[in-house]
Amino acid sequence: MGEAHRRIMDYLNTFSDAIATQDGALLRRLLSLSSNNPKLLSVADALNVFQDVSRLIRQSSETLSPLLRSLQCYKLDQLVDAYNSYEKFANAFIQEFRNWESAWALEALYVVAYEIRIIAERADRELASNGKTPDKLKAAGSFLMKVFGVLAGKGPKRVGALHVTCQLFKVYFKLGTVHLCRSVIRSIETARIFDFEEFPTRDKVTYMYYTGRLEVFNENFPAADQKLSYALAHCHPDHEANIRMILKYLIPVKLSIGILPGDLLLERNNLLEYRDVVLALRRGDIRLLRCALQQHEDRFLRSGVYLVLEKLELQVYRRLLKKIYIIQKHKDPSKAHQVKLDIIVKALKWLQIDMDVDEVECIVAILIYKNLIKGYFAHKSKVVVLSKQDPFPKLNGKPVGL
Amino acid sequence: MMSEGGSAQAAAAATSDSNSLEYQAEGNQGHTYQYYPSAAGSAPAPWPVHGGDHPSSGNRTVQNVSYQYNPQQSSTGANMANVSSITSTSTASGTDNASNVYSSYAPYPTSTNPYGYASSEYTNYYSGYQQQSAQPYTQASGAYQNSGSAYQPISSFPNPGSYAGSTSYSSTYYNPADYQTTGAYAGSSYSSQATVWNQGNYTNYPHQYGNYSHDSSSSYTSSNAAATTNYQQHYQQWADYYSSQTEVTCAPGTENTAVTTAAALPCPIPGVSSGSGYSAPVSQAQASYTPTWRPETSLSALPSQQTTSTVGAYEDYWKHATQSFQNHQDTSLQSNFQKPLHENTSHPIIQNQQQTLVTQVSSSQYTEVQQTHTQPLQPFTPADTLRVSKLQIPTNPRIASNMALAVPRTIKETATSSVTVKPAYVSVSLPKPNDKVLSSTSDSNAKTGMFPSSLRGYVERALARCKDEKQRAACQEVMKEKITEATAEGTLYSRDWDTEPLFPLPDIGTVNNDGQSVAPVMSLSTFKRSPSRRTKSRWEPLPEDKPIEKPTSTCQDSARHGVWTHFSGRENKSLAVKSERKNATLSRFSAVEQTSVSRSAHRPAKRQRFGNDLSATENGDASSDSDKEQSLTAYYSGATTLANSPEERKRRENRSKRFDNGTGQRTENHYRPKNVKSGNLYARRATALVLSRTFEDGGPRAVEDIDWDSLTVKGTCQEIEKRYLRLTSAPDPSTVRPEEVLEKALDMVQNSQKNYLYKCDQLKSIRQDLTVQRIRNELTVKVYETHARLALEFGDLPEFNQSQSQLKSLYGEGIAGCRMEFSAYNLLSVSLLSNNRRDLLSLMSRLSDEAKKHEAVKHALSVRSAVTSGNYVLFFRLYKSAPNLNTCLMDLCVEKMRFEAVKCMSRTFRPTIPVSYVAQVLGFSSTSEGEASDEKDVDGLEECTEWLKAHGACLISDNNGELVVDAKVSSSSLYMPEPEDAVAHGDANLAVNDFFTRAST
């Protein structure tokens, strides 16, 4: 009993010390429930042991009592309660934070933002398993929005804005309410008070990763490429998981602008699901592409790159046509630029893809229409007449299309 | 007028008894007992003469109180208007003073007068006024009485009968809606009373106004030509105009307190107009107010007659005032009170501080009464001016009444202004001739000529009891109040003074002290209650029973309490001139005031009395604890009076019941006013109540918390066919079809030969019946599926989407249906129509393996990929082989696909494209390739040709005579024609033709 009391008092004292000395790092440790810090756990235990917790909690300051309660609930795996209390605490905390002139507590605020998201996610899981509507993450999202509001102004605290933005992105992506990101992005990108480069690198990388993903959804490949490449370039090389996450989106983007990754890259980052796709692109093997897509359909659908990869089909057809063209060129250079549809149909048949002339004609028309091939189509003779100059122009980073 | 007044008086008298009874009854109730002590202890002090009478004559007390109250207010306002004059009664004596006063005003004129009058003009005006005032004055007094009587009913609850005849206005005035409000407010009896009251008031008003108008016209003319004209116009002919004008003129006044005041004075003359004039400043102060005001006036229908017009305007005003009548009523009551107050104020040689107090009081009161109106305290500020001039004499009762009206408005928003005002008030010393007021009794004696001999006798009796000068003075004070009150209520002549109980002798020793003041306070409070009482009555019972309610009730009490304090403060002023004390009180008050102010400030204006109550409550919070008990007692006693009627009791029961469910009642309380208003309606359908209340409350509770079970009906209707009508109230079981009938109805629809619009209507009504009965089973699914299919066939996407989303949740509940078919539709509609990649992705990722093997789903997926890749050949093949109604969805993008395809082909094909090929590839020929019947091919060819031409393709004949598309030319000439059936609103279903067909079927 005495021990428990001592621990709790110790915690409270440390807390007030941290605030008094403006020790952000210390404060951070005290707030991080999900870190499973043994000290925190012992306090949580103490809270559980201590008979008169509620009285004690009431005695402690208004700000802290919800935190203690949250800690206690967290230890007991009552995550919904833990979340509710933590949110209460967090609200009080940002109130305080608002009043602090300097940004010393930024670290602690980060932790709060992080914790509230993590706890909310877990609380939602708990709610869902109880058959209730999981709404905590949403609540966390609106709380983080509030935090963003606190940070977004001028002054030293602005540095933290990007971090909170990233947390918000995580929440929104998880909730599937990605459209909510737009307002945050706008305020980050249009605010000229603060140069983007002045934000901490880790936040920049995260931010670029998420905005890159958004661009992937919008199929705005050049922008996606730029953002994801930035993220990849600035990502700490030791954070392999992060690199992999970035590559997961960067590779399809690069593929769709005609840049194929090396095998080594895929292997090193354990992105083998792309291997067949890349191979299909190399070989012009439409069947392989379809198989790969089907095989990893779930994964691709979940990560949202399925539609992007699906579009690679045209490039595969082009590859196939190019191969035919090259072979013809070997045989008879003078007639190489005339490709009969029958040949393509036959080639596809070898790939066990059953397409008739009309369909192939359509696909070739689309290829020409989208500038993947230069040439024209002679309907009567069922022949594709390729341009003599550069019949297969390289994409060179341009997206497929007009 | 007099006759009316007389009748009113009689009624009042009759009622008075009942009141007293009620009052006592209240006393019996637990709460009241507190009241008694306070009353007993304090009461004696203030009114020695009155003695035991006080308790017994509940009504009188009330009246007295009211009187006192008025005076106070008047003092507040009073200051503004020489209300006092009336009080002082109406007498000529006032006139002289008045002139002085007015003249004094002249200097004040800071005039920024919006009014356009110069200060000097004012003086003129006033003087003119005075002269005229003599006559009008008496009249006014008469009018006043009437109004007073009207008032009485409220407090006493007399029978409406006497009043009923009085006004034609009443009818106009009260539309059902208004009634509802009232009804909700108090028990039915209450409402009727209220109504009566209103009528009475109105009636009175017209008279007053009539007088006023005359006066005003003359006075105005003399003073300011321009102004006069305007005013006259207003008054006489265009109520609307008038109001607007008033606004204009007066509005500026706000800036100048002095000016305003002056304006106020003139205003009284015009009667209604005066009220408006006052309000005008208010309006200025708050822009928001003005708009409301205007509409009112505009509404007034009777421009032609002076009186009528005025009245009409008045009425309108009331109506529109945003606030319900009740508020106005309160106001008017207040106005009555005001006069007496004036006297009181005058009594004390008031120091600025005192005045402040007064102001505070008034402000607080006002706030209570009408939150909405709160704001305009500023106009009152003019008090300074007032102080200079002794307002007392000239003021006609009408003025007072007007004032009151104006005041509430002004009060409207608030407190902020009131705070500001304070300083102004401070400066004002209520110079009102204490002598005068004090001597009022004596005056009254002197005036005996005017008073009934019985009254004289009463006064003599009362004074005879006094042992020394002090007591005598106190007695006089009390008497004066009594008389003023009687005058105000119009019972002066009708009352049986011979039998009137004497009031307890004032305890002079205590007089100067707080304790002493308590008695008056008490009376005030009681009085006060009467105006606001109805409002509170609703609440009162609840607090006792329900813990939830408690806070509110307490608040109210405290609010009252706050008022009291103010009053007592005033009392002090009037009776005792101890400055120190005053200071103390003052500070206290001011504190209270401020708090209250701030509170009320952020509170949204409420339309109803309830709102007022609430605000009052809020104010009350600020009051000190010590006061609480007293206020509580008073409060409860007042409450109990109301509580006694059986109807009221029943109501309360009902009311309390509704708090049994749900949480977050605290919030609800605040919003309740609204609910209350519609209470009558709700009573009819208890179930609906729950719903609507929730909605009205702005959703303190989540929709999930509604007890849908209690709202679910079981249909009894046997009709198979039923037209769809959107429900605007709770469903009536007799028009809802039970499940068996709905099944038949569905069959009927499915087999019907009628057009889609008919079927859609029928299906909607079926869906509605299902919904209100909360039937969610296979039948429901079938209905929605049927509707979705029909909508698809017809191309009614909105309807389809509705059904689709319902189906989604129904399937989600595990109810069997054509799930695959509809998930295919879903896929198609998302991929073809919404173009939302994220939705599509999540939809696809949620497809089960089983679903992916399903023909329809597979088809949908293929269609999707054909569309995304632009593979028109595949698309039209799939189009031909589409299962179910997939075709219908694909139809929606056929045009687009064709156009894209032709564009693509014309860009890539050289030199020509045979039309036959295009027709075949793009699905024009209705047969699939191979087994072509020539006839159809030809049809398809023609159709294709037409289509190509319509889209700007260049068609030529080649060597063999075959029609071909010149690809090169066409590639630059293709365009998307405007759809022929396009309608401006984008929904072809709404086309006029369809409406006609619909009407004819």
Boltz contact constraints between the chains, C-beta under 6 A:
constraints:
  - contact:
      token1: [A, 217]
      token2: [B, 837]
      max_distance: 6.0
  - contact:
      token1: [A, 301]
      token2: [B, 841]
      max_distance: 6.0
  - contact:
      token1: [A, 301]
      token2: [B, 844]
      max_distance: 6.0
  - contact:
      token1: [A, 301]
      token2: [B, 845]
      max_distance: 6.0
  - contact:
      token1: [A, 302]
      token2: [B, 845]
      max_distance: 6.0
  - contact:
      token1: [A, 304]
      token2: [B, 841]
      max_distance: 6.0
  - contact:
      token1: [A, 307]
      token2: [B, 837]
      max_distance: 6.0
  - contact:
      token1: [A, 358]
      token2: [B, 873]
      max_distance: 6.0
  - contact:
      token1: [A, 359]
      token2: [B, 873]
      max_distance: 6.0
  - contact:
      token1: [A, 362]
      token2: [B, 871]
      max_distance: 6.0
  - contact:
      token1: [A, 362]
      token2: [B, 872]
      max_distance: 6.0
  - contact:
      token1: [A, 362]
      token2: [B, 873]
      max_distance: 6.0
  - contact:
      token1: [A, 365]
      token2: [B, 904]
      max_distance: 6.0
  - contact:
      token1: [A, 365]
      token2: [B, 905]
      max_distance: 6.0
  - contact:
      token1: [A, 365]
      token2: [B, 908]
      max_distance: 6.0
  - contact:
      token1: [A, 366]
      token2: [B, 870]
      max_distance: 6.0
  - contact:
      token1: [A, 368]
      token2: [B, 908]
      max_distance: 6.0
  - contact:
      token1: [A, 369]
      token2: [B, 904]
      max_distance: 6.0
  - contact:
      token1: [A, 369]
      token2: [B, 907]
      max_distance: 6.0
  - contact:
      token1: [A, 369]
      token2: [B, 908]
      max_distance: 6.0
  - contact:
      token1: [A, 376]
      token2: [B, 908]
      max_distance: 6.0
  - contact:
      token1: [A, 376]
      token2: [B, 910]
      max_distance: 6.0
  - contact:
      token1: [A, 377]
      token2: [B, 908]
      max_distance: 6.0
  - contact:
      token1: [A, 377]
      token2: [B, 909]
      max_distance: 6.0
  - contact:
      token1: [A, 379]
      token2: [B, 909]
      max_distance: 6.0
  - contact:
      token1: [A, 379]
      token2: [B, 913]
      max_distance: 6.0
